[in-house]
Amino acid sequence: MRRIMFGILAVAICTLVGCEKEVKNDPYYVLTVVGTVVDEAGEPIQGIHAHPEGGDFQGRDGYTDYQGKFGGHSYLAPRNKWVIVFEDVDGEYNGGEYESLTIDITSKVTPPRAPDEWGFSGSGYVEMGTIVLKKKM
């Protein structure tokens, strides 16, 4: 009887120890980025689309307003390199066509960690300051 009890106990312990939390969702990272986009004269530019490379901010976030300000957050797959792309998407409407710009913000973002059981692997907030875009020639 003792052997049976020890056997059942051993199986139960092995089962409990062998259980690991399963990730219920794909791993994701919440990235929030804010800043201002201006032209070479320091004037704010409206209608510039700022977005993470390979992703987008939620909703209409990521487009500069009349003051050149933008901000947004995105749920992205964890990665080792974080890049924000600035693109003029409305052509001449905002006073001219501006060159696209890509900025690496990897050093400003908290590195991802191992995802928890829901897939969350961390978050970062980056204040980019003032971004200057040049007009296309």
Summary of the structure (lengths in Angstrom):
residues: 137
radius of gyration: 23.5
end to end distance: 88.8
largest distance: 88.8
contacts: 373
relative contact order: 0.26
helix: 18%
strand: 37%
